[in-house]
Amino acid sequence: MVEELTAAVQKAFGCDEGVVSIALEPVAEADWNERVYAPEIEGRKDLLRKTPNY
């Protein structure tokens, strides 16, 4: 997954692989709304280019 995401970022932005960083952080389902949905999706709608359908 990381390799494919890196390649997609490189292709989309025309950048070198060395400038791409990817971090993954597990989030418990019970914490999803508070830790991810509210601050990152609801709170940053102006930055989203694809929104979830839930």
Buried (B, 14 or more C-beta within 10 A) or exposed (E): EEEEEBEEBBEEEEEEEEEBEEEEEEEEEEEEEEEEBEEEBEEEEEEEEEEEEE
